[in-house]
């Protein structure tokens, strides 16, 4: 719990940094370990950040839902707005083999792939690509086709454990921006 609180405090401090208030604050993939849909301290802090700063916040975190087949977990991106709170969610479409798709053996997290548009509408129409999704040009093309003005790549490069892998991930995301002629925001 201490590491979660420390990470949340760091994101909040960086987001409330000096200068003119932004229109959009972007945090990385899994910026929150807890569920934004549940009444927690982290949820309250994110809602307060959006409301007090007048900025939309787009951040990564997990989501769960009950289905006829049982509980399904998603690696998600949430859009939080100052007046309305959590207004939209994107569930990752392409899962990381072995790490997210449950093939990692006993105890592996089994996330479900999402469906639907990649675009979350903030003050811009943002085409969301979570982590390795930037490797798939068709996902960026779909987002642009659905009206994305900008591509947002939320990633947690610490998972790579190596600087060169994170640099490659950035290069790939940059290529998606060049191909689609859209600006890229990467957290």
For each residue, the residues with C-beta under 8 A, 3 or more apart:
1: 4 5
2: 5 6
3: 6 7
4: 1 7 8 32 33 34 42
5: 1 2 8 9
6: 2 3 9 10
7: 3 4 10 11 31 33
8: 4 5 11 12 32 42 45
9: 5 6 12 13
10: 6 7 13 14
11: 7 8 14 15 27 31 59
12: 8 9 15 16 45 49
13: 9 10 16 17
14: 10 11 17
15: 11 12 25 27 49 53 55 57
16: 12 13 49 53
17: 13 14
18:
19:
20:
21: 53 54 55
22: 25 53 55
23: 55 56 122 123
24: 55 56 57 58 122 123 124 126
25: 15 22 49 50 53 55 56 57 58
26: 57 58 59 152 154 185 187
27: 11 15 31 57 58 59 60 154 187
28: 31 59 60 154 155 156 187
29: 60 75 77 130 131 154 155 156 187
30: 33 60 61 62 75 156
31: 7 11 27 28 59 60 61 154 187
32: 4 8 35 36 42 46 59 60 61 62
33: 4 7 30 61 62
34: 4 38 40 42 43 61 62
35: 32 38 40 61 62 63 64
36: 32 42 43 46 59 61 63 78 80 86
37: 43 63 86
38: 34 35 43
39: 43 44
40: 34 35 43 44
41: 44 45
42: 4 8 32 34 36 45 46
43: 34 36 37 38 39 40 46 47
44: 39 40 41 47 48
45: 8 12 41 42 48 49
46: 32 36 42 43 49 50 57 59 80
47: 43 44 50 51 80 85 86
48: 44 45 51 52
49: 12 15 16 25 45 46 52 53 55 57
50: 25 46 47 53 54 55 56 57 80 81 82 85
51: 47 48 54 82 83
52: 48 49
53: 15 16 21 22 25 49 50 82
54: 21 50 51 82
55: 15 21 22 23 24 25 49 50 82
56: 23 24 25 50 79 80 81 82 122 123
57: 15 24 25 26 27 46 49 50 78 79 80
58: 24 25 26 27 77 78 79 80 120 122 126 128 152 154
59: 11 26 27 28 31 32 36 46 77 78 80 154
60: 27 28 29 30 31 32 75 76 77 78 130 154 156
61: 30 31 32 33 34 35 36 76 78
62: 30 32 33 34 35 73 74 75 76
63: 35 36 37 73 74 76 89 91
64: 35 71 72 73 74
65: 71 72 74
66: 70 71 72
67: 70 71 72
68:
69: 72
70: 66 67
71: 64 65 66 67
72: 64 65 66 67 69 112
73: 62 63 64 109 110 111 112
74: 62 63 64 65 91 92 111 112 114
75: 29 30 60 62 91 92 95 100 111 130 131
76: 60 61 62 63 89 90 91 92 114 130
77: 29 58 59 60 89 90 92 120 128 130 152 154
78: 36 57 58 59 60 61 86 88 89
79: 56 57 58 86 87 88 89 120 121 122 126
80: 36 46 47 50 56 57 58 59 85 86 87
81: 50 56 84 85 87 122
82: 50 51 53 54 55 56
83: 51
84: 81 87
85: 47 50 80 81
86: 36 37 47 78 79 80 89
87: 79 80 81 84
88: 78 79 120 121
89: 63 76 77 78 79 86
90: 76 77 114 116 117 118 120 128 130
91: 63 74 75 76 112 113 114 115 116
92: 74 75 76 77 95 100 111 113 114 130 131 133
93: 113 114 115 118 133 139
94: 113 132 133 135 136 139
95: 75 92 99 100 101 111 113
96: 99 100 101 131 132
97: 100 101 103
98: 101 103 104 108
99: 95 96 104 108 109 159
100: 75 92 95 96 97 109 110 111
101: 95 96 97 98 104 110 111
102: 108 109 110 111
103: 97 98 108
104: 98 99 101 107 108 109
105: 108
106:
107: 104
108: 98 99 102 103 104 105
109: 73 99 100 102 104
110: 73 100 101 102
111: 73 74 75 92 95 100 101 102
112: 72 73 74 91
113: 91 92 93 94 95
114: 74 76 90 91 92 93
115: 91 93
116: 90 91
117: 90 142 143 146
118: 90 93 127 128 129 139 142 143 146 148
119: 125 126 127 128 143 146 147 148
120: 58 77 79 88 90 125 126 128
121: 79 88 125 126
122: 23 24 56 58 79 81 125 126
123: 23 24 56
124: 24 149 150
125: 119 120 121 122 147 148 149 150
126: 24 58 79 119 120 121 122 148 149 150 151 152 185
127: 118 119 140 143 144 146 148 150 151 152 182
128: 58 77 90 118 119 120 143 152 154
129: 118 133 134 139 140 143 151 152 153 154 173 176
130: 29 60 75 76 77 90 92 133 153 154 155
131: 29 75 92 96 134 153 154 155 156 169
132: 94 96 135 169
133: 92 93 94 129 130 136 139 153
134: 129 131 139 140 153 155 169 172 173 176
135: 94 132 172
136: 94 133 139 140
137: 140 141 176 179
138: 141 142
139: 93 94 118 129 133 134 136 142 143
140: 127 129 134 136 137 143 144 151 176 177 179 180 182
141: 137 138 144 145 179 180
142: 117 118 138 139 145 146
143: 117 118 119 127 128 129 139 140 146 148 151 180
144: 127 140 141 147 148 180 182
145: 141 142
146: 117 118 119 127 142 143
147: 119 125 144
148: 118 119 125 126 127 143 144 151 180 182
149: 124 125 126 182 183
150: 124 125 126 127 182 183 184 185
151: 126 127 129 140 143 148 173 176 177 180 182 183 184 185
152: 26 58 77 126 127 128 129 184 185 186 187
153: 129 130 131 133 134 173 176 184 185 186 187
154: 26 27 28 29 31 58 59 60 77 128 129 130 131 186 187
155: 28 29 130 131 134 169 173 186 187
156: 28 29 30 60 131 159
157: 160 165 166 169
158: 161
159: 99 156
160: 157 165 166 169
161: 158 165
162: 165 166
163: 166 167
164: 167 168
165: 157 160 161 162 168 169
166: 157 160 162 163 169 170
167: 163 164 170 171
168: 164 165 171 172
169: 131 132 134 155 157 160 165 166 172 173
170: 166 167 173 174 186
171: 167 168 174 175
172: 134 135 168 169 175 176
173: 129 134 151 153 155 169 170 176 177 184 186
174: 170 171 177 178 184
175: 171 172 178 179
176: 129 134 137 140 151 153 172 173 179 180 184
177: 140 151 173 174 180 181 182 183 184
178: 174 175 181
179: 137 140 141 175 176
180: 140 141 143 144 148 151 176 177
181: 177 178
182: 127 140 144 148 149 150 151 177
183: 149 150 151 177
184: 150 151 152 153 173 174 176 177
185: 26 126 150 151 152 153
186: 152 153 154 155 170 173
187: 26 27 28 29 31 152 153 154 155
